[in-house]
Amino acid sequence: MFDVGPDDSEELWHAIAAAVLDAPVSTVRERAPHGVVCGVAVELTINDRSSLVATAWHYAEVGSPPRLVTAYPTP
């Protein structure tokens, strides 16, 4: 989708992390007792290619930092 390779993982991560800061949460799923998963859709542009990317973030417990579970670009 974005024409990235293994050496571009840092660039991809930084693009996702920056975009998600201002994006609204679209879904919240309670996974008791395993925390909460939040869905966030972001628009990413990498290597002159843009796509909407659905991301899922896991919060293991109250106050814990989010962990990126998955990210799926939409062609």
N, C-alpha and C positions, 0 to 999 in steps of 0.2 A: 504494500500500500504506500508506504513512505519512502521506499527505496533505501532502507537502512540495513546495515549488516551488524555482525557481532561487535565491531569496533565502535559502533554508534550508540551503544546501550546507555551511556551517560547522557548523551544529548537527548535521547528519547525520554529517559527518566526525568530530566530537568524540565522538558517541555510539558510533561504530564503534571509534575508537581507544581509548576508555575500556573498552569491553566486551571487547576482544581481549586486554587485559593479563592477565586471569585465566582465559581460556578455554584448554582443552587443544587441542593440535594434533591433528587427526584424520587427516590424510594428509600424506605427504612424497613429492614426486616429484623425482627427480634429473633435471636438464635439461642435463647436461654437453654442451658446455663453457659453458653459459649459466646456471649456478647451480642453485638449488633453489627449488621452489615448495611452500609449506605451506598446507594447507587448515585453516581454523578456523571452526567454527560458533559463532555468538553469538546471544543473545536480546537484541533491541533494543526499547525502548519510546520512541516519539516521537509527540507530539501525541495522547496517550492511546491509541495503537495499538501492539500488540506483535506481533512476528514473529520466527521463527528466520531468521537470515541466514547463508548460506554465504559465506565470504570466502576469497580466495586471495592469498597474500603471496609476493612474489618476493625472494629473496636472491641478488644477482648474484655475490657471492663471499664467502669467509669474512671475517667482521667487518664486512660492509657492512650498512647499515640496511635494514629491510624496506620494500618498496614494495607498496602495495595494488594488486593486478591487477584484481580484480573483486569484487562483492558482489551476491548474489542473495537477495532476501527470499522466504520461502515463505508463500503466503497461508493 
